[in-house]
Structure formats: structure tokens, C-alpha cells
Amino acid sequence: MTVIGSRDQGADVTSGSGSGSGGDHCGRGGGAGPATEDFLTHRNLLFTVAYEMLGSAADAEDVLQETWLRWAGVDLGEVRDRRAYLVRITTRLALTRLRTLGRRKESYVGSWLPEPLLTSPDVAEDVELADSVSMAMMLVMETLAPTERAVFVLREVFDVGYDEIAEAVGKSPSAVRQIAHRARAHVAARRPRGDGSPQRTRDALDAFRRAVETGDLQGLLDVLAPDVVLLGDGGGIKQAVLRPVVGADKVARLLQGGLRKATAEVRLRPALVNGGPALVLHLDGVLDGVLAVRVDDGLVTGLYAVRNPEKLSHMDRETVLRR
């Protein structure tokens, strides 16, 4: 059985017969069965849950594939809340994969950044969702233990009840409440500041782009916050800064110098990435990287440069995220 894509992206679902009365069949020329319909209805939600837990679209897609295989064999007559049941399956599978990802990150070359997603304007309009999938917030969630991250995501982002979360993570409701309190405090202490003004954010992004394109050092210094941080992710495949670069002067000179060294035609295109402002970099017309931009109080406070080609596969189309 395989599930590819989503209904919003021209999905095609192909499955064999499942076991028990919950089995689903969607063959060529046939209509989708109830299990398939339920899965497709909630697919974008499930992807968002998995992605927020993992920070990897590729791994989130794998989790959805496994979720479908489990779901196709469920006796639907025994399921009271199908949405909650699907979220539970996805959470458990994502937790298992999250622990594996942790071991992979230990040997990762340079900084590890979440896989960027090209998102639609409606994601940016959902302030809570946009904040939760932003590069800055995803990196904060990286500092949580796997179970803490699952509890935080389900409770704070998707407003799942404590009893349902307890089922998903294999803990008692009282333990989940304690974990949620601890995770909430941990995130609050590290949560990035919010700007609150879309116009100021757009103005800052425009000024930053112009300064980068023209190599205007003073223009960069004017738009960068004094404590701005630049992180780069090349994955050992593409050149990128291996350690965080901190401070307006260092970041400005690094950006100015990098542009001067470029021998290809450079094009920076504004885009919405992970619900926030970003610049998509093309060299000689070929996608080379994504620079997500964090703006606070009209100044750029964070730059997240992803050049690892293995993380750019979702930049050719909008990814649908849902709560």
C-alpha cells in the first residue's frame, strides 16, 4: 500500500485490501473507501504534526506512509474519534523517528537547520501556526527532549487534550501535565521576540534584499540588529558557515564578501518559507539555497541559510500546513 502526495497537491492513493472490517480498497476505477477518505481528510494536519516534531519534510512523509499502513488495517467500527486516532498513530511513529534523527544529528557537519518549506499566505495569516513552524521556533523546539517536544506540539500548537496526548506518548495524564508545564517554561525562556507588524517585516526584508544585492555594507548595517545571528546548513555538501556568526558587522561583511566572490548570476526572490519572510537564492537560474529571515522591531535578528540540496526538495511547490 502506498500513499503519495495529498488531496490539495493532486494526491493519488493506492492501496490493497486491509485486514478486518476496517480494510479499505481503492483500486483503479473504484472509489475511495472510508479509511482512505479519513486519511486524506486529515493528511495535511498529520503532515504538520510530524513536521513540527521532526523538522524534516522527508521524514514527515515517511511517517505518513507508515501511518497509512497502520490505519488501513484498523477496524474503524472500534474507533470513536478518527482524527484523534490518526494523530495518535502519527505521534507515536514520529517519536520513534525523532530519536533516530537525534543520533544522525550528532554526526551532522556544521549547524543542523529544519528543512525549509515553501508555504502559502494562509499559513502566515494563522499567527500561531506560522510562529510554531518558523525556523527560529523550530530550533527552540530542538532543545526539548523527544517526549517534551511531542507534548508541547500537541498541546500548544494543536490544542489536543491531556488525555489524548497521554495515549499518544504512553504517559499518564498527570505526567503529561507536568511535562507540558516544563516544556512550556523551557520554550518561553527561549522563545524569539515577535514583531507584530507585517508591514515593518516586509520593509525590513526589502531593505535587506536591496543591500545584499548591491553589496551596500552600510545598508546591511542599518537593517541588521546589533546581535543578529547567522546560521548556515550545507550538510557537508555545500559550503556554509560551520558555526553561528554573531554581530551586525561580522554578518554584514560575510554577506558582502560572499556576493563579491560569486561568479554566477545571483538572483534573490522574496518568498514565504515556514510561514515567514525569506529569500530564495538562485545561481545562474538554479536553486542554490534558502535564507529565512527573522525580523524583530523592524530589524533582522536571525538569518537561517539552508544550502544542503537534500533539504531543498520541497521548495519547488507550496506545502499545505493545517492545524
C-alpha positions in Angstrom: 0.0 0.0 0.0 1.3 3.5 -0.8 0.1 7.0 -0.2 1.7 9.7 -2.4 1.1 13.4 -2.1 -2.1 15.0 -0.7 -5.5 15.9 -2.0 -4.5 19.5 -2.2 -1.5 18.6 -4.3 -3.2 16.2 -6.7 -2.9 13.2 -4.5 -3.2 9.6 -5.6 -3.9 6.9 -3.1 -3.4 3.3 -4.0 -4.0 0.5 -1.5 -4.7 -3.1 -1.3 -7.4 -4.6 0.9 -6.8 -4.2 4.6 -7.5 -6.7 7.4 -10.7 -6.8 9.3 -13.8 -4.6 8.8 -11.6 -1.5 8.7 -9.9 -2.7 5.5 -10.0 -0.2 2.6 -9.9 -0.7 -1.1 -9.2 1.9 -3.7 -8.4 0.2 -6.9 -8.3 1.6 -10.4 -11.7 2.7 -11.5 -13.0 2.3 -8.0 -14.0 4.8 -5.4 -12.0 5.6 -2.2 -13.1 3.6 0.9 -13.8 5.2 4.3 -10.2 4.7 5.6 -8.8 6.4 2.6 -11.3 9.3 2.8 -10.5 9.7 6.5 -6.7 9.7 5.9 -7.0 12.2 3.0 -9.2 14.5 5.1 -6.6 14.8 7.8 -3.5 14.3 5.8 -2.3 17.9 5.9 -2.8 18.0 9.7 -0.9 14.8 10.2 2.0 16.1 8.0 2.1 19.3 10.0 2.2 17.3 13.3 5.0 15.1 12.0 7.0 18.0 10.5 6.8 20.1 13.7 8.1 17.2 15.7 10.8 16.2 13.2 11.9 19.4 11.4 12.2 17.2 8.3 9.7 17.1 5.5 11.2 13.9 4.1 10.9 12.1 7.4 7.4 13.5 8.0 6.4 12.0 4.6 7.9 8.7 5.7 5.9 8.9 8.9 2.7 9.5 7.0 3.4 6.5 4.8 3.7 4.3 7.9 0.6 6.0 9.4 -1.4 5.0 6.4 -0.2 1.4 6.6 -1.3 1.2 10.2 -4.5 3.0 9.6 -5.5 0.8 6.7 -5.6 -2.2 9.0 -7.7 -0.6 11.7 -11.2 -1.8 12.5 -13.0 1.6 12.0 -16.0 0.3 13.9 -13.9 0.4 17.0 -12.7 4.0 16.5 -14.6 6.7 18.3 -12.6 9.7 17.1 -10.8 9.0 13.8 -8.9 12.3 13.8 -7.6 11.7 17.3 -6.7 8.1 16.4 -4.7 9.2 13.3 -2.9 11.9 15.3 -2.0 9.3 17.9 -0.5 6.9 15.3 1.4 9.8 13.7 2.8 11.0 17.0 4.0 7.6 18.1 5.7 7.0 14.8 7.2 10.5 14.8 8.6 10.0 18.3 10.4 6.8 17.3 11.9 8.5 14.3 12.8 11.6 16.3 15.1 9.5 18.5 16.8 8.1 15.4 17.1 11.6 14.0 18.9 12.7 17.2 21.6 10.2 16.6 22.0 11.3 13.0 22.3 15.0 14.0 25.2 14.1 16.3 27.4 13.4 13.3 26.0 16.2 11.1 28.5 18.6 9.6 28.0 22.1 10.8 24.7 23.5 12.1 21.5 21.5 11.5 18.6 23.6 10.4 15.0 22.4 9.7 14.1 21.6 6.2 12.5 24.7 4.7 9.0 24.6 3.3 7.5 27.0 0.7 4.2 27.9 2.4 1.1 29.8 1.2 -0.1 33.1 2.6 -2.8 31.5 4.7 -0.1 29.9 6.9 1.3 33.3 7.6 -2.2 34.6 8.4 -2.5 31.9 11.1 -0.1 33.7 13.6 0.2 30.7 16.0 0.8 28.2 13.2 3.3 30.5 11.5 5.2 31.0 14.7 5.3 27.3 15.5 6.8 26.3 12.1 9.2 29.3 11.9 12.9 28.4 11.7 13.6 30.2 15.0 10.8 28.4 16.9 11.7 25.0 15.4 15.2 25.5 16.6 13.9 26.2 20.1 11.9 23.0 20.0 15.1 21.2 19.0 16.3 21.8 22.6 13.4 19.8 24.0 13.6 16.1 24.8 11.6 14.0 22.3 8.6 13.4 24.6 8.6 17.0 25.7 8.6 18.2 22.1 5.6 15.9 21.3 3.7 17.1 24.3 4.4 20.7 23.5 3.5 20.5 19.9 0.2 18.6 20.5 -0.9 20.8 23.4 0.4 24.3 22.5 0.0 24.2 18.7 -2.9 21.7 18.1 -4.7 22.1 21.4 -5.0 18.4 21.9 -6.4 17.3 25.3 -4.2 15.9 28.0 -5.9 12.5 28.0 -5.4 12.2 24.2 -1.7 13.3 24.5 -1.3 10.7 27.2 -2.5 8.0 24.9 -0.2 9.2 22.2 3.0 9.4 24.2 2.4 6.5 26.6 2.3 8.5 29.8 -0.4 9.2 32.4 -2.5 12.4 32.1 -0.9 13.8 35.3 2.6 13.1 33.9 1.7 14.8 30.7 0.5 17.9 32.5 3.9 18.1 34.3 5.8 17.6 31.0 3.6 20.3 29.3 4.3 22.7 32.1 8.1 22.0 32.0 8.2 22.3 28.2 6.2 25.5 28.2 8.5 27.1 30.6 11.6 25.9 28.7 10.2 27.3 25.4 9.1 30.6 27.0 12.6 31.3 28.2 14.0 30.8 24.7 11.1 32.0 22.5 12.1 34.5 19.9 10.6 38.0 20.2 7.7 38.8 18.0 7.5 41.8 15.7 3.7 42.1 15.3 3.9 44.4 12.3 3.7 42.6 8.8 4.5 45.9 7.1 7.6 46.5 9.1 8.7 43.0 8.4 8.2 43.5 4.6 10.0 46.8 4.7 13.0 45.2 6.6 13.1 42.3 4.1 13.1 44.6 1.1 15.8 46.8 2.6 17.9 43.7 3.5 17.5 42.3 -0.1 18.5 45.5 -1.7 21.6 45.8 0.5 22.7 42.3 -0.2 22.1 42.6 -4.0 24.0 45.8 -4.2 26.7 44.9 -1.7 25.8 48.0 0.3 27.6 47.5 3.6 26.1 50.5 5.4 22.6 49.4 4.1 23.2 46.0 5.7 24.4 47.5 9.0 21.3 49.7 9.1 18.9 46.8 8.8 20.7 44.2 10.9 20.2 44.1 14.7 23.4 44.5 16.7 23.1 41.0 18.0 21.9 39.4 14.7 22.8 35.7 14.3 23.5 33.9 11.0 23.3 30.1 10.9 24.3 28.0 7.9 23.4 24.5 6.9 25.3 23.0 4.0 25.3 19.4 5.4 28.9 18.9 4.3 27.7 19.0 0.7 27.7 22.8 0.0 29.8 25.5 1.6 28.2 27.1 4.6 29.3 28.6 7.9 30.0 25.8 10.3 29.4 27.9 13.4 27.0 30.7 14.2 28.1 34.2 13.1 27.1 36.8 15.6 27.0 40.6 15.3 25.9 43.0 12.6 29.4 43.9 11.4 30.6 40.3 11.0 27.3 39.2 9.3 27.3 42.2 7.0 30.9 41.7 5.9 30.3 38.0 5.4 27.3 38.6 3.2 29.0 41.4 1.2 32.1 39.3 0.7 30.1 36.2 -0.4 28.3 38.2 -3.1 31.6 39.7 -4.4 33.1 36.2 -4.8 30.1 34.9 -6.7 31.0 34.2 -10.4 27.4 33.2 -11.3 24.4 35.4 -11.9 22.8 35.9 -8.5 19.0 36.3 -8.0 17.2 36.7 -4.7 13.5 36.1 -4.8 11.3 37.0 -1.8 9.1 34.1 -0.6 7.1 32.8 2.3 9.1 30.0 3.9 7.8 28.2 7.0 5.2 30.9 7.3 7.7 33.8 7.4 9.8 36.0 5.2 12.7 34.5 3.3 14.9 35.0 0.2 15.3 32.1 -2.3 18.7 32.2 -3.9 19.3 31.2 -7.5 22.7 31.0 -9.2 22.5 31.1 -13.0 18.8 30.2 -12.7 19.4 27.1 -10.5 18.1 26.9 -6.9 21.1 27.1 -4.6 19.6 27.9 -1.2 17.1 29.5 1.1 17.7 32.3 3.5 14.9 32.5 6.1 14.8 35.9 7.8 13.7 36.7 11.4 12.6 40.3 11.9 12.0 41.9 15.3 11.1 45.6 15.8 12.0 46.3 12.2 15.5 44.8 12.3 16.8 41.5 11.1 17.7 39.4 14.2 18.1 36.0 12.7 19.3 34.6 9.3 19.0 30.9 8.6 20.8 29.8 5.4 20.0 26.3 4.1 22.1 25.2 1.1 22.1 21.4 1.7 20.5 20.2 -1.5 18.9 17.3 0.3 16.8 19.8 2.2 15.6 21.8 -0.7 13.2 19.3 -2.4 10.1 21.0 -1.1 11.0 24.4 -2.4 9.5 23.8 -5.9 5.9 23.8 -4.6 3.8 25.1 -1.8 3.4 22.7 1.1 -0.1 22.7 2.7 0.1 23.0 6.5 -3.0 22.7 8.7 -4.0 22.8 12.4 
